[in-house]
Amino acid sequence: MNNYIQLAMRTNSPTVGTYNVPPDILHAALGLADEIQEYSDAPDIVNMIEELSDLCWFTALACNASDTVMDYSCKSPPSLWESVNAYISMIKRWYAYGKVPTHAETANALYHVASAIRVQCEAYGYTIENLMEISLNENR
């Protein structure tokens, strides 16, 4: 279909992006999307840990912007990819359709992201505290 783009754009909402999503929430969602891809592409454990520390930083940004604590105590969170995707999807629904998540929904999504990051770093022999320290020592 040569005219697919034009046909598809007939269903695009003219109100996308007009739902007052705070800049740090968008920054966190975009950062998580970028870092999960970089984590997936990391060639070795050193780079994986660096990307996990970046994921940790963007989770902290999201928690701060959402006025929630960074709780990473969930024993069996969804996978890191599922957790990050669920958070990003929630923010996309807010940004694109005005479906503002409740504080509890946001806190739960970030709880799973932070816990999944902890599980991944522990699999490499690091603690979440090690990861936070690495994150704070990186140049942003």
DAVEN-V942388 format. One record per residue. PSI is psi in radians with two decimals (999 if undefined). Layout:
psi=[PSI & PSI]
This chain:
psi=[1.92 & -0.43 & 0.39 & -0.79 & -0.83 & -0.73 & -0.74 & -0.68 & -0.23 & -0.41 & 0.04 & 2.34 & 2.31 & -0.13 & 0.07 & 2.32 & 0.13 & 0.40 & 0.39 & 0.77 & 2.18 & 2.50 & -0.70 & -0.49 & -0.78 & -0.76 & -0.78 & -0.80 & -0.78 & -0.69 & -0.76 & -0.72 & -0.77 & -0.81 & -0.57 & -0.61 & -0.76 & -0.66 & -0.77 & -0.56 & -0.06 & 2.32 & -0.27 & 3.04 & -0.64 & -0.81 & -0.60 & -0.76 & -0.70 & -0.76 & -0.63 & -0.65 & -0.61 & -0.71 & -0.69 & -0.75 & -0.79 & -0.51 & -0.72 & -0.70 & -0.79 & -0.74 & -0.78 & -0.81 & -0.41 & 0.02 & 0.89 & 2.77 & 2.75 & 1.56 & 2.13 & 0.55 & -0.06 & 2.21 & -0.62 & 1.24 & 2.86 & 2.95 & 2.82 & -0.77 & -0.76 & -0.72 & -0.82 & -0.78 & -0.71 & -0.73 & -0.83 & -0.73 & -0.67 & -0.74 & -0.65 & -0.73 & -0.61 & -0.90 & -0.75 & -0.54 & -0.01 & 0.31 & 1.48 & 2.16 & 2.63 & 2.85 & -0.70 & -0.72 & -0.75 & -0.84 & -0.71 & -0.75 & -0.77 & -0.56 & -0.76 & -0.69 & -0.90 & -0.71 & -0.67 & -0.64 & -0.79 & -0.80 & -0.77 & -0.80 & -0.62 & -0.54 & -0.42 & 0.13 & 0.28 & 2.76 & 2.87 & -0.56 & -0.71 & -0.76 & -0.73 & -0.71 & -0.77 & -0.78 & -0.75 & -0.40 & -0.13 & 2.62 & 2.33 & 999]
